[in-house]
Every structure is written in C-alpha cells, then in structure tokens.
C-alpha cells in the first residue's frame, strides 16, 4: 500500500485543527489532531508520527505546556517538530525556542513555507522526499498524444506533473500535451512525458489504474500559473471562510538552526 506520512497536530483551536487537517489531507498526509499536550503524550505512546506540529500557546493541562511537550517529543519519538505561533504569542514561542531541534511557522500559515519545511524532513512513498507542491485533483483534463486528444479524470496535480485515471494508460516514454482549465477558465497547455503507469491488475492496493505524466520545459510564466492554481486548490476555499488560518504571500521561511531531519 502506498505510504502516507502521519502528522500529529497539537492545537486547541478547533478551527485551526479542522482546516489545517483538511489541507494536510489534500497534501497526502494522514492526520491525527489533538487539543493538548497531555493527549499528545498519550498518542505518542500509540503511534509514531512523521512530524509533530505544536502550537506554542496551547493551554496547560496536567502541567504540560508547549515547551514541555517539545522536549518530550524529542525524547520519546525523535521525530521532527514544527512550532506554530501568532505574533501575539511570541513570548510563548520564545519559551519553546530554547530547544535546538525544531522548525517554526508563523500563523496565519503560508502554505509554500510549510511545504518547504516538510519537504526537508518528511519521507513519502518509496523513501522519497516530495520536491513539488501537490494536491488531490479530481477534475477533467485533456491529453493529446500523436494528435489525438482524449479526456481523462485526474487524481493528483503537482508543479512537476499529473496523475490521471485510465484503463489503458499510454506507454512509458510517450510524449503528450496536457490541457488544464484554471480557476478562471483560462486554459494552460503543458508538455510532458509518461514516466509511470499502473494497470488494473498490478499493485492493486496502490493508486487506481492510470498514468503519471511529468511536465517538461515549463516556462517561468507557466510554472507561476500552475503554482498559483495549486495553492488556490489547497487553501483558496478555506481563506474565503477563515482569514486567520492561511495566508498567501511571499514571506520568507522562519527556521531555527539545527532543524531535525529523519
């Protein structure tokens, strides 16, 4: 079965835990949310997450505050820790910052900053790091091969390529052009090559039958259009509902030296 990394979220904001869990699911993670450090320590004895995300200002319960939990995670599970905080909680964050091995992320969360952190410390299927921002994607696209265009339903979309469902996928190495309609209806045409295929009867516990097409020779303009579209798919609907969960800007990544990797 295809490996999906697990994220343990420790945050007493129901809205943040709900919407961040939704985006993590779109990114391809299993998510276990919990509201306080006491529950988190119990869960760490049952599961081994690939990363633990801790809000610096979680309410104290049974004597466990965020700094105590950060230290406990380091000793119990030895997995990467990401500390989230708001500007108004900077003092609480600085208490957590006494530890050497962590990354940090300002709320509202910039999804590109978050992706830059997890691609360093989280391993996906086949022991690989995920270089490209990606999301689940269930829309129809048109793929042209040898001047014949056919419609396919996609499964996932990334800055590097697309996976589509197909009973009879194109052969590996086949060149194709992928047409995707962006949010505003504007089409974007991307050249690509089939790099992976799966038929109905092989690897039945993995992804559905279909093919992966790697994009080739993307222009800077096309890459920006594709990235903006993926970001919108990941968090656009949430930003419309909750302005204080995610943000879209070009802020730099805030990272503590000594960031732990697996």
Backbone torsions as a table, in degrees:
resi	resn	phi	psi	omega
1	UNK	NA	141.3	-179.8
2	UNK	-61.6	133.3	-175.7
3	UNK	-80.4	129.1	175.5
4	UNK	-116.9	118.1	179.3
5	UNK	-60.9	153.0	-178.8
6	UNK	-109.7	134.4	177.6
7	UNK	-114.2	129.5	171.9
8	UNK	-101.1	118.2	179.2
9	UNK	-103.0	128.3	176.5
10	UNK	-117.4	101.6	-175.2
11	UNK	-157.3	128.1	-177.7
12	UNK	-89.4	7.0	171.6
13	UNK	-88.3	112.8	-178.9
14	UNK	-61.0	-38.1	-179.2
15	UNK	-64.9	-46.1	-179.2
16	UNK	-64.4	-45.9	-179.3
17	UNK	-60.4	-40.0	-178.8
18	UNK	-67.6	-53.0	-173.5
19	UNK	-74.8	-35.1	177.5
20	UNK	-68.3	-37.0	175.8
21	UNK	-61.9	-39.4	178.9
22	UNK	-61.3	-46.1	-179.4
23	UNK	-67.7	-39.9	177.5
24	UNK	-60.8	-38.6	176.3
25	UNK	-63.1	-41.2	177.5
26	UNK	-64.2	-29.4	179.4
27	UNK	-80.8	-9.1	176.7
28	UNK	102.4	24.4	179.7
29	UNK	-106.5	152.1	159.9
30	UNK	-83.6	141.2	-174.5
31	UNK	-127.5	133.8	174.6
32	UNK	-124.6	103.5	179.1
33	UNK	-90.8	145.0	175.1
34	UNK	-144.6	157.9	-169.7
35	UNK	-98.0	-15.3	-177.9
36	UNK	-152.2	170.1	-176.1
37	UNK	-66.4	-33.8	179.8
38	UNK	-62.9	-46.4	177.1
39	UNK	-63.8	-38.7	-178.6
40	UNK	-62.5	-42.8	179.7
41	UNK	-63.8	-36.4	176.6
42	UNK	-64.1	-44.7	-179.6
43	UNK	-65.2	-34.4	-179.3
44	UNK	-66.3	-17.5	175.4
45	UNK	-83.9	-13.5	-176.8
46	UNK	-105.7	-41.2	-177.4
47	UNK	-120.4	159.8	172.1
48	UNK	-119.8	97.5	-179.9
49	UNK	-71.2	163.7	176.9
50	UNK	-87.6	-20.6	175.3
51	UNK	-158.1	146.1	177.3
52	UNK	-116.3	126.4	-179.5
53	UNK	-109.2	118.3	-172.7
54	UNK	-120.7	128.7	173.5
55	UNK	-77.0	130.3	-175.5
56	UNK	-64.3	-21.9	-173.7
57	UNK	-111.1	26.4	178.5
58	UNK	-61.3	146.8	-179.5
59	UNK	-67.7	142.3	179.9
60	UNK	-70.0	136.1	175.0
61	UNK	-143.4	129.1	-177.4
62	UNK	56.0	34.2	177.6
63	UNK	78.7	6.2	-176.6
64	UNK	-105.0	113.8	173.0
65	UNK	-108.7	177.4	-175.5
66	UNK	-56.5	-46.8	179.9
67	UNK	-59.1	-39.6	177.7
68	UNK	-63.5	-40.8	-179.1
69	UNK	-67.5	-41.2	177.9
70	UNK	-57.7	-45.3	179.0
71	UNK	-63.9	-40.9	-178.6
72	UNK	-65.3	-40.6	179.0
73	UNK	-60.5	-42.2	179.9
74	UNK	-59.2	-39.0	-176.0
75	UNK	-85.8	-32.6	-175.6
76	UNK	-83.5	-49.7	-169.2
77	UNK	-117.2	-16.7	178.0
78	UNK	53.2	46.3	177.5
79	UNK	-115.7	160.9	179.4
80	UNK	-60.3	144.7	178.9
81	UNK	-119.0	133.4	174.6
82	UNK	-120.1	122.0	-179.2
83	UNK	-101.5	124.5	175.9
84	UNK	-103.7	149.0	-179.0
85	UNK	-159.5	157.5	172.0
86	UNK	-101.4	157.7	-179.7
87	UNK	-55.0	-38.6	-178.1
88	UNK	-69.6	-14.4	179.5
89	UNK	-105.7	24.3	-175.7
90	UNK	-61.1	-34.3	179.3
91	UNK	-62.9	-43.5	177.9
92	UNK	-63.7	-38.6	178.0
93	UNK	-63.1	-41.6	-177.6
94	UNK	-64.6	-29.0	174.4
95	UNK	-65.0	-40.3	177.6
96	UNK	-69.3	-29.2	-172.9
97	UNK	-71.9	-2.1	175.8
98	UNK	-70.1	-18.2	178.0
99	UNK	-82.7	151.5	-172.1
100	UNK	-86.9	-31.2	-167.2
101	UNK	-111.9	89.9	176.7
102	UNK	-164.2	165.7	168.1
103	UNK	-116.1	161.5	179.7
104	UNK	-135.2	154.7	-173.5
105	UNK	-145.8	126.7	-179.0
106	UNK	-80.8	138.8	173.2
107	UNK	-93.4	145.0	-6.8
108	UNK	-60.1	148.0	-171.7
109	UNK	-80.5	132.9	169.7
110	UNK	-88.7	119.0	-173.4
111	UNK	-64.1	-30.1	178.8
112	UNK	-71.2	-37.1	174.2
113	UNK	-62.5	-45.9	-179.4
114	UNK	-60.5	-44.3	180.0
115	UNK	-63.0	-37.8	178.9
116	UNK	-62.3	-33.3	178.9
117	UNK	-74.2	-49.3	-174.2
118	UNK	-70.1	-26.5	-179.4
119	UNK	-69.7	-18.2	176.8
120	UNK	-83.3	-34.4	-167.8
121	UNK	-118.0	-4.8	-177.8
122	UNK	-115.9	134.6	-179.8
123	UNK	-104.1	136.9	-179.7
124	UNK	-106.4	-157.6	-177.6
125	UNK	-56.7	149.8	178.2
126	UNK	55.4	32.2	174.1
127	UNK	56.9	38.5	-176.5
128	UNK	-111.7	154.0	169.0
129	UNK	-88.7	151.2	-178.8
130	UNK	-101.4	107.0	-176.0
131	UNK	-77.1	-33.5	-170.6
132	UNK	-104.3	140.9	172.5
133	UNK	-63.3	134.0	-177.1
134	UNK	-144.2	166.1	177.7
135	UNK	-154.2	159.7	170.0
136	UNK	-64.2	149.0	-171.5
137	UNK	-154.4	109.5	-173.6
138	UNK	-113.4	32.2	-178.6
139	UNK	-101.0	163.7	179.9
140	UNK	-83.8	135.8	175.6
141	UNK	-128.2	160.9	177.3
142	UNK	-109.2	130.5	179.7
143	UNK	-121.8	125.5	-179.3
144	UNK	-106.1	127.2	177.5
145	UNK	-136.3	124.1	-177.5
146	UNK	53.2	45.6	176.3
147	UNK	67.4	9.3	177.0
148	UNK	-110.0	121.5	-179.0
149	UNK	-99.3	133.5	176.1
150	UNK	-133.2	150.5	177.3
151	UNK	-92.0	139.9	177.4
152	UNK	-135.6	153.0	171.4
153	UNK	-94.9	130.0	-177.9
154	UNK	-82.0	158.6	176.0
155	UNK	-110.8	-42.5	179.7
156	UNK	-148.8	156.0	-179.4
157	UNK	-137.5	136.1	175.7
158	UNK	-136.3	174.6	175.8
159	UNK	-66.1	-19.6	-177.1
160	UNK	-100.0	-14.2	-178.0
161	UNK	171.4	-169.4	-175.5
162	UNK	-144.3	146.0	172.7
163	UNK	-114.9	129.1	-179.2
164	UNK	-123.5	152.2	175.5
165	UNK	-75.0	141.5	175.5
166	UNK	-167.0	130.6	175.5
167	UNK	-67.3	-37.7	179.4
168	UNK	-124.8	84.6	-177.7
169	UNK	-67.6	157.2	176.0
170	UNK	-66.3	154.8	-179.2
171	UNK	-68.1	151.1	175.8
172	UNK	-59.1	133.4	-178.0
173	UNK	97.0	-11.7	179.7
174	UNK	-66.3	135.4	177.2
175	UNK	-87.3	142.1	-177.1
176	UNK	-149.5	161.5	172.8
177	UNK	-118.6	128.2	-177.6
178	UNK	-105.6	127.2	176.4
179	UNK	-109.0	120.8	179.6
180	UNK	-120.6	132.9	175.4
181	UNK	-91.7	119.9	-178.7
182	UNK	-75.1	-179.1	-174.3
183	UNK	-57.5	-38.9	-178.3
184	UNK	-84.6	6.8	-179.9
185	UNK	87.0	-6.7	180.0
186	UNK	-71.6	130.3	-179.5
187	UNK	-82.1	146.8	172.7
188	UNK	-126.7	129.0	-177.9
189	UNK	-107.9	125.5	-175.2
190	UNK	-127.0	129.9	177.1
191	UNK	-79.8	148.0	-179.3
192	UNK	-160.3	174.9	179.1
193	UNK	-134.2	137.8	176.7
194	UNK	-70.5	121.7	-178.3
195	UNK	-113.6	-10.3	-178.1
196	UNK	-157.2	141.4	174.1
197	UNK	-139.2	152.9	177.9
198	UNK	-136.2	126.4	177.4
199	UNK	-94.3	179.2	-172.5
200	UNK	-63.3	-33.6	-168.3
201	UNK	-104.5	3.4	177.1
202	UNK	-113.5	147.3	179.6
203	UNK	48.3	53.9	-171.7
204	UNK	-63.7	-19.5	-179.0
205	UNK	-92.0	0.2	179.4
206	UNK	-97.9	-148.3	-175.5
207	UNK	-68.6	166.0	-179.9
208	UNK	-66.6	163.7	178.1
209	UNK	-58.8	135.4	-179.2
210	UNK	166.8	-157.9	-176.3
211	UNK	-146.8	149.0	176.0
212	UNK	-104.0	128.8	178.5
213	UNK	-114.0	122.1	177.1
214	UNK	-88.8	128.9	179.2
215	UNK	-71.8	143.6	-179.0
216	UNK	-127.1	147.3	172.2
217	UNK	54.2	44.3	177.2
218	UNK	-70.0	134.2	172.6
219	UNK	-77.9	162.0	178.1
220	UNK	-59.3	-37.0	179.4
221	UNK	-65.6	-45.5	179.9
222	UNK	-65.6	-39.1	179.5
223	UNK	-63.4	-41.0	178.0
224	UNK	-65.5	-43.5	178.7
225	UNK	-60.7	-42.1	-178.7
226	UNK	-68.1	-44.2	179.8
227	UNK	-64.1	-45.5	179.3
228	UNK	-59.5	-37.8	-179.7
229	UNK	-67.7	-42.8	-179.8
230	UNK	-65.8	-42.2	177.2
231	UNK	-59.8	-42.4	178.9
232	UNK	-64.3	-40.0	177.2
233	UNK	-63.1	-36.1	-177.8
234	UNK	-74.4	-45.8	-169.6
235	UNK	-130.1	-4.0	-175.8
236	UNK	-57.7	-46.1	-179.0
237	UNK	-67.4	-32.1	-179.3
238	UNK	-72.3	-40.5	179.0
239	UNK	-61.6	-33.1	177.0
240	UNK	-63.3	-31.9	-178.3
241	UNK	-92.3	-41.3	-172.5
242	UNK	-132.1	102.8	-176.7
243	UNK	-72.0	-20.7	-172.5
244	UNK	-100.4	13.4	178.5
245	UNK	-98.2	-51.2	180.0
246	UNK	-126.3	158.6	173.1
247	UNK	-138.8	156.0	175.9
248	UNK	-120.0	106.4	177.1
249	UNK	-154.7	-173.7	-176.6
250	UNK	-110.3	29.1	-178.8
251	UNK	-62.4	148.6	-179.3
252	UNK	-75.2	163.7	-179.9
253	UNK	-80.8	131.4	176.9
254	UNK	-97.8	116.9	-174.9
255	UNK	-138.8	135.0	177.4
256	UNK	-82.0	137.0	175.6
257	UNK	-62.2	149.1	-176.0
258	UNK	86.9	16.7	178.5
259	UNK	-53.0	129.0	-173.7
260	UNK	-82.8	134.2	174.3
261	UNK	-121.3	159.2	-178.1
262	UNK	-86.3	NA	NA
